[in-house]
Structure formats: structure tokens, C-alpha cells
Amino acid sequence: MRAQKPFLDEQSSNLQLIMEKYNLDESAALDAFYTSATGANFSDDETGLYGQSPLYIFGLYSNEIDEQNL
């Protein structure tokens, strides 16, 4: 049986993806994520988004940012 990664480790990898793609430091990446619609949904227990994989969450965030920049 494979050991599961702790929740915070998984979300740290999501933050790392944001930092790398958008060339942001940790503070700016956190601010950008949590002020986005994806970040708001992530913080809302009703959506269940917090239980999704970091790559899925990053994909939602990335799509949101890319659509804003069109």
C-alpha cells in the first residue's frame, strides 16, 4: 500500500507550480492564488476543491489566469 502525502505537502506542490509558471516568489504566489476565484473556491468547504489533486487545482487556476489575460 502506498503512503499518502500529507495534505500540506500536496498543496505546497501546487504553490510551487504557480511560482514556476508565473515566475512569482512564494508570497506573491500565495496572494495571487488566494485572491483568485479558484483560491476562493479552494477555501470554501462546500466546493470540496480542497480534496482535489494539486495538478487539478493548478489547472483550474492556470485556466482562470489565462482567460483573464486574453
N, CA, C and O atoms as a Tinker XYZ file with bonds, in Angstrom:
   280  protein
     1  N      0.842000   -1.187000    0.000000    73     2
     2  CA     0.000000    0.000000    0.000000    64     1     3
     3  C      0.881000    1.242000    0.000000    63     2     4     5
     4  O      1.826000    1.340000    0.783000    81     3
     5  N      0.575000    2.173000   -0.862000    73     3     6
     6  CA     1.356000    3.395000   -0.998000    64     5     7
     7  C      0.972000    4.400000    0.083000    63     6     8     9
     8  O     -0.211000    4.613000    0.349000    81     7
     9  N      1.962000    5.007000    0.694000    73     7    10
    10  CA     1.700000    6.028000    1.712000    64     9    11
    11  C      1.184000    7.293000    1.037000    63    10    12    13
    12  O      1.659000    7.676000   -0.032000    81    11
    13  N      0.220000    7.926000    1.663000    73    11    14
    14  CA    -0.320000    9.166000    1.127000    64    13    15
    15  C      0.537000   10.335000    1.591000    63    14    16    17
    16  O      1.046000   10.347000    2.711000    81    15
    17  N      0.684000   11.310000    0.715000    73    15    18
    18  CA     1.381000   12.532000    1.089000    64    17    19
    19  C      0.490000   13.333000    2.023000    63    18    20    21
    20  O     -0.732000   13.323000    1.877000    81    19
    21  N      1.086000   14.019000    2.972000    73    19    22
    22  CA     0.278000   14.913000    3.805000    64    21    23
    23  C     -0.360000   16.008000    2.954000    63    22    24    25
    24  O      0.202000   16.426000    1.942000    81    23
    25  N     -1.526000   16.462000    3.368000    73    23    26
    26  CA    -2.297000   17.466000    2.644000    64    25    27
    27  C     -1.463000   18.709000    2.347000    63    26    28    29
    28  O     -1.475000   19.202000    1.219000    81    27
    29  N     -0.743000   19.221000    3.337000    73    27    30
    30  CA     0.027000   20.443000    3.129000    64    29    31
    31  C      1.143000   20.252000    2.116000    63    30    32    33
    32  O      1.450000   21.174000    1.361000    81    31
    33  N      1.759000   19.070000    2.084000    73    31    34
    34  CA     2.791000   18.808000    1.085000    64    33    35
    35  C      2.208000   18.876000   -0.319000    63    34    36    37
    36  O      2.838000   19.413000   -1.230000    81    35
    37  N      1.014000   18.335000   -0.497000    73    35    38
    38  CA     0.380000   18.362000   -1.811000    64    37    39
    39  C      0.073000   19.793000   -2.230000    63    38    40    41
    40  O      0.296000   20.160000   -3.384000    81    39
    41  N     -0.434000   20.600000   -1.313000    73    39    42
    42  CA    -0.765000   21.973000   -1.663000    64    41    43
    43  C      0.488000   22.812000   -1.833000    63    42    44    45
    44  O      0.470000   23.793000   -2.578000    81    43
    45  N      1.565000   22.458000   -1.170000    73    43    46
    46  CA     2.837000   23.141000   -1.395000    64    45    47
    47  C      3.312000   22.915000   -2.822000    63    46    48    49
    48  O      3.901000   23.806000   -3.434000    81    47
    49  N      3.055000   21.717000   -3.356000    73    47    50
    50  CA     3.452000   21.465000   -4.741000    64    49    51
    51  C      2.607000   22.307000   -5.695000    63    50    52    53
    52  O      3.095000   22.723000   -6.746000    81    51
    53  N      1.356000   22.560000   -5.344000    73    51    54
    54  CA     0.502000   23.444000   -6.134000    64    53    55
    55  C      1.092000   24.851000   -6.137000    63    54    56    57
    56  O      1.161000   25.495000   -7.184000    81    55
    57  N      1.509000   25.318000   -4.988000    73    55    58
    58  CA     2.134000   26.630000   -4.877000    64    57    59
    59  C      3.416000   26.682000   -5.705000    63    58    60    61
    60  O      3.684000   27.679000   -6.376000    81    59
    61  N      4.195000   25.624000   -5.658000    73    59    62
    62  CA     5.440000   25.561000   -6.431000    64    61    63
    63  C      5.154000   25.666000   -7.930000    63    62    64    65
    64  O      5.878000   26.350000   -8.655000    81    63
    65  N      4.112000   24.997000   -8.390000    73    63    66
    66  CA     3.735000   25.073000   -9.808000    64    65    67
    67  C      3.387000   26.507000  -10.207000    63    66    68    69
    68  O      3.787000   26.975000  -11.273000    81    67
    69  N      2.648000   27.191000   -9.356000    73    67    70
    70  CA     2.274000   28.583000   -9.629000    64    69    71
    71  C      3.518000   29.467000   -9.661000    63    70    72    73
    72  O      3.667000   30.314000  -10.542000    81    71
    73  N      4.403000   29.262000   -8.698000    73    71    74
    74  CA     5.636000   30.049000   -8.641000    64    73    75
    75  C      6.459000   29.871000   -9.912000    63    74    76    77
    76  O      6.977000   30.840000  -10.469000    81    75
    77  N      6.575000   28.630000  -10.363000    73    75    78
    78  CA     7.391000   28.339000  -11.543000    64    77    79
    79  C      6.765000   28.876000  -12.833000    63    78    80    81
    80  O      7.450000   29.500000  -13.643000    81    79
    81  N      5.465000   28.636000  -13.022000    73    79    82
    82  CA     4.831000   29.051000  -14.281000    64    81    83
    83  C      4.756000   30.565000  -14.416000    63    82    84    85
    84  O      4.961000   31.105000  -15.503000    81    83
    85  N      4.462000   31.251000  -13.313000    73    83    86
    86  CA     4.234000   32.691000  -13.379000    64    85    87
    87  C      5.409000   33.510000  -12.842000    63    86    88    89
    88  O      5.308000   34.728000  -12.690000    81    87
    89  N      6.524000   32.832000  -12.557000    73    87    90
    90  CA     7.743000   33.493000  -12.091000    64    89    91
    91  C      7.469000   34.407000  -10.891000    63    90    92    93
    92  O      7.827000   35.585000  -10.896000    81    91
    93  N      6.828000   33.841000   -9.868000    73    91    94
    94  CA     6.474000   34.582000   -8.661000    64    93    95
    95  C      7.234000   34.030000   -7.466000    63    94    96    97
    96  O      7.587000   32.851000   -7.432000    81    95
    97  N      7.483000   34.899000   -6.480000    73    95    98
    98  CA     8.028000   34.382000   -5.231000    64    97    99
    99  C      6.872000   33.799000   -4.417000    63    98   100   101
   100  O      5.711000   33.920000   -4.808000    81    99
   101  N      7.186000   33.177000   -3.305000    73    99   102
   102  CA     6.166000   32.471000   -2.524000    64   101   103
   103  C      5.046000   33.394000   -2.062000    63   102   104   105
   104  O      3.871000   33.044000   -2.173000    81   103
   105  N      5.392000   34.556000   -1.553000    73   103   106
   106  CA     4.392000   35.496000   -1.057000    64   105   107
   107  C      3.460000   35.960000   -2.176000    63   106   108   109
   108  O      2.243000   36.004000   -1.994000    81   107
   109  N      4.022000   36.303000   -3.319000    73   107   110
   110  CA     3.213000   36.755000   -4.456000    64   109   111
   111  C      2.332000   35.628000   -4.989000    63   110   112   113
   112  O      1.188000   35.866000   -5.376000    81   111
   113  N      2.855000   34.412000   -5.012000    73   111   114
   114  CA     2.074000   33.264000   -5.489000    64   113   115
   115  C      0.897000   32.983000   -4.560000    63   114   116   117
   116  O     -0.210000   32.714000   -5.024000    81   115
   117  N      1.132000   33.045000   -3.257000    73   115   118
   118  CA     0.042000   32.848000   -2.294000    64   117   119
   119  C     -1.029000   33.916000   -2.469000    63   118   120   121
   120  O     -2.221000   33.612000   -2.497000    81   119
   121  N     -0.602000   35.160000   -2.585000    73   119   122
   122  CA    -1.539000   36.263000   -2.759000    64   121   123
   123  C     -2.334000   36.101000   -4.050000    63   122   124   125
   124  O     -3.553000   36.267000   -4.061000    81   123
   125  N     -1.640000   35.776000   -5.134000    73   123   126
   126  CA    -2.310000   35.606000   -6.427000    64   125   127
   127  C     -3.330000   34.472000   -6.368000    63   126   128   129
   128  O     -4.441000   34.608000   -6.881000    81   127
   129  N     -2.959000   33.360000   -5.749000    73   127   130
   130  CA    -3.870000   32.217000   -5.681000    64   129   131
   131  C     -5.093000   32.524000   -4.819000    63   130   132   133
   132  O     -6.225000   32.308000   -5.250000    81   131
   133  N     -4.869000   33.024000   -3.609000    73   131   134
   134  CA    -5.991000   33.211000   -2.693000    64   133   135
   135  C     -6.875000   34.401000   -3.031000    63   134   136   137
   136  O     -7.958000   34.528000   -2.461000    81   135
   137  N     -6.454000   35.276000   -3.937000    73   135   138
   138  CA    -7.333000   36.353000   -4.399000    64   137   139
   139  C     -8.020000   35.995000   -5.717000    63   138   140   141
   140  O     -8.761000   36.805000   -6.274000    81   139
   141  N     -7.776000   34.794000   -6.206000    73   139   142
   142  CA    -8.421000   34.328000   -7.444000    64   141   143
   143  C     -9.739000   33.624000   -7.120000    63   142   144   145
   144  O    -10.002000   33.279000   -5.968000    81   143
   145  N    -10.554000   33.417000   -8.141000    73   143   146
   146  CA   -11.796000   32.660000   -7.965000    64   145   147
   147  C    -11.489000   31.217000   -7.563000    63   146   148   149
   148  O    -12.204000   30.631000   -6.750000    81   147
   149  N    -10.434000   30.651000   -8.131000    73   147   150
   150  CA   -10.037000   29.287000   -7.769000    64   149   151
   151  C     -9.646000   29.224000   -6.304000    63   150   152   153
   152  O    -10.024000   28.289000   -5.597000    81   151
   153  N     -8.891000   30.213000   -5.844000    73   151   154
   154  CA    -8.497000   30.267000   -4.439000    64   153   155
   155  C     -9.695000   30.416000   -3.521000    63   154   156   157
   156  O     -9.739000   29.807000   -2.452000    81   155
   157  N    -10.666000   31.219000   -3.926000    73   155   158
   158  CA   -11.885000   31.381000   -3.131000    64   157   159
   159  C    -12.644000   30.060000   -3.043000    63   158   160   161
   160  O    -13.141000   29.696000   -1.977000    81   159
   161  N    -12.732000   29.348000   -4.156000    73   159   162
   162  CA   -13.401000   28.044000   -4.150000    64   161   163
   163  C    -12.630000   27.031000   -3.320000    63   162   164   165
   164  O    -13.229000   26.198000   -2.639000    81   163
   165  N    -11.307000   27.096000   -3.373000    73   163   166
   166  CA   -10.464000   26.197000   -2.589000    64   165   167
   167  C    -10.707000   26.405000   -1.092000    63   166   168   169
   168  O    -10.700000   25.447000   -0.319000    81   167
   169  N    -10.920000   27.643000   -0.692000    73   167   170
   170  CA   -11.134000   27.977000    0.719000    64   169   171
   171  C    -12.547000   27.661000    1.194000    63   170   172   173
   172  O    -12.807000   27.658000    2.397000    81   171
   173  N    -13.451000   27.397000    0.276000    73   171   174
   174  CA   -14.854000   27.126000    0.602000    64   173   175
   175  C    -15.065000   25.620000    0.760000    63   174   176   177
   176  O    -14.981000   24.871000   -0.214000    81   175
   177  N    -15.339000   25.182000    1.985000    73   175   178
   178  CA   -15.542000   23.757000    2.260000    64   177   179
   179  C    -16.674000   23.153000    1.432000    63   178   180   181
   180  O    -16.659000   21.957000    1.141000    81   179
   181  N    -17.639000   23.960000    1.056000    73   179   182
   182  CA   -18.797000   23.469000    0.302000    64   181   183
   183  C    -18.412000   22.938000   -1.085000    63   182   184   185
   184  O    -19.083000   22.051000   -1.612000    81   183
   185  N    -17.348000   23.468000   -1.674000    73   183   186
   186  CA   -16.979000   23.067000   -3.037000    64   185   187
   187  C    -16.252000   21.730000   -3.080000    63   186   188   189
   188  O    -16.306000   21.028000   -4.090000    81   187
   189  N    -15.577000   21.373000   -2.003000    73   187   190
   190  CA   -14.797000   20.139000   -1.982000    64   189   191
   191  C    -13.509000   20.232000   -2.786000    63   190   192   193
   192  O    -12.815000   19.231000   -2.965000    81   191
   193  N    -13.187000   21.418000   -3.268000    73   191   194
   194  CA   -11.992000   21.589000   -4.097000    64   193   195
   195  C    -10.716000   21.269000   -3.326000    63   194   196   197
   196  O     -9.737000   20.804000   -3.909000    81   195
   197  N    -10.725000   21.516000   -2.026000    73   195   198
   198  CA    -9.542000   21.244000   -1.199000    64   197   199
   199  C     -9.138000   19.774000   -1.246000    63   198   200   201
   200  O     -7.992000   19.446000   -0.941000    81   199
   201  N    -10.040000   18.893000   -1.616000    73   199   202
   202  CA    -9.749000   17.464000   -1.668000    64   201   203
   203  C     -9.223000   16.991000   -3.017000    63   202   204   205
   204  O     -8.905000   15.813000   -3.180000    81   203
   205  N     -9.128000   17.892000   -3.975000    73   203   206
   206  CA    -8.655000   17.527000   -5.309000    64   205   207
   207  C     -7.126000   17.559000   -5.375000    63   206   208   209
   208  O     -6.467000   18.104000   -4.489000    81   207
   209  N     -6.586000   16.981000   -6.413000    73   207   210
   210  CA    -5.129000   16.910000   -6.560000    64   209   211
   211  C     -4.552000   18.293000   -6.875000    63   210   212   213
   212  O     -5.238000   19.149000   -7.433000    81   211
   213  N     -3.293000   18.496000   -6.512000    73   211   214
   214  CA    -2.639000   19.770000   -6.824000    64   213   215
   215  C     -2.632000   20.084000   -8.320000    63   214   216   217
   216  O     -2.804000   21.240000   -8.707000    81   215
   217  N     -2.439000   19.077000   -9.159000    73   215   218
   218  CA    -2.428000   19.330000  -10.603000    64   217   219
   219  C     -3.798000   19.771000  -11.109000    63   218   220   221
   220  O     -3.887000   20.615000  -12.001000    81   219
   221  N     -4.856000   19.210000  -10.552000    73   219   222
   222  CA    -6.208000   19.610000  -10.944000    64   221   223
   223  C     -6.453000   21.065000  -10.539000    63   222   224   225
   224  O     -6.950000   21.863000  -11.334000    81   223
   225  N     -6.101000   21.398000   -9.305000    73   223   226
   226  CA    -6.292000   22.759000   -8.803000    64   225   227
   227  C     -5.439000   23.741000   -9.605000    63   226   228   229
   228  O     -5.903000   24.823000   -9.965000    81   227
   229  N     -4.198000   23.361000   -9.882000    73   227   230
   230  CA    -3.326000   24.212000  -10.684000    64   229   231
   231  C     -3.916000   24.421000  -12.077000    63   230   232   233
   232  O     -3.853000   25.527000  -12.616000    81   231
   233  N     -4.481000   23.384000  -12.655000    73   231   234
   234  CA    -5.111000   23.506000  -13.969000    64   233   235
   235  C     -6.258000   24.500000  -13.959000    63   234   236   237
   236  O     -6.391000   25.312000  -14.875000    81   235
   237  N     -7.086000   24.439000  -12.924000    73   235   238
   238  CA    -8.189000   25.399000  -12.804000    64   237   239
   239  C     -7.656000   26.820000  -12.680000    63   238   240   241
   240  O     -8.125000   27.740000  -13.349000    81   239
   241  N     -6.663000   26.975000  -11.806000    73   239   242
   242  CA    -6.077000   28.297000  -11.588000    64   241   243
   243  C     -5.435000   28.820000  -12.876000    63   242   244   245
   244  O     -5.646000   29.970000  -13.259000    81   243
   245  N     -4.671000   27.987000  -13.523000    73   243   246
   246  CA    -3.977000   28.374000  -14.748000    64   245   247
   247  C     -4.968000   28.777000  -15.836000    63   246   248   249
   248  O     -4.763000   29.778000  -16.523000    81   247
   249  N     -6.033000   28.010000  -15.993000    73   247   250
   250  CA    -7.074000   28.355000  -16.973000    64   249   251
   251  C     -7.716000   29.699000  -16.640000    63   250   252   253
   252  O     -7.967000   30.514000  -17.528000    81   251
   253  N     -7.979000   29.922000  -15.356000    73   251   254
   254  CA    -8.580000   31.183000  -14.925000    64   253   255
   255  C     -7.668000   32.361000  -15.292000    63   254   256   257
   256  O     -8.132000   33.356000  -15.849000    81   255
   257  N     -6.396000   32.248000  -14.983000    73   255   258
   258  CA    -5.448000   33.325000  -15.269000    64   257   259
   259  C     -5.286000   33.520000  -16.772000    63   258   260   261
   260  O     -5.262000   34.652000  -17.253000    81   259
   261  N     -5.175000   32.430000  -17.507000    73   259   262
   262  CA    -5.021000   32.524000  -18.961000    64   261   263
   263  C     -6.235000   33.196000  -19.608000    63   262   264   265
   264  O     -6.076000   33.983000  -20.542000    81   263
   265  N     -7.438000   32.898000  -19.125000    73   263   266
   266  CA    -8.651000   33.518000  -19.665000    64   265   267
   267  C     -8.685000   35.009000  -19.357000    63   266   268   269
   268  O     -9.161000   35.801000  -20.170000    81   267
   269  N     -8.185000   35.395000  -18.186000    73   267   270
   270  CA    -8.150000   36.818000  -17.821000    64   269   271
   271  C     -7.181000   37.591000  -18.706000    63   270   272   273
   272  O     -7.368000   38.784000  -18.948000    81   271
   273  N     -6.153000   36.911000  -19.186000    73   271   274
   274  CA    -5.116000   37.571000  -19.980000    64   273   275
   275  C     -5.397000   37.569000  -21.476000    63   274   276   277
   276  O     -4.547000   37.988000  -22.261000    81   275
   277  N     -6.575000   37.103000  -21.885000    73   275   278
   278  CA    -6.916000   37.106000  -23.321000    64   277   279
   279  C     -7.236000   38.498000  -23.806000    63   278   280
   280  O     -7.544000   38.686000  -24.983000    81   279
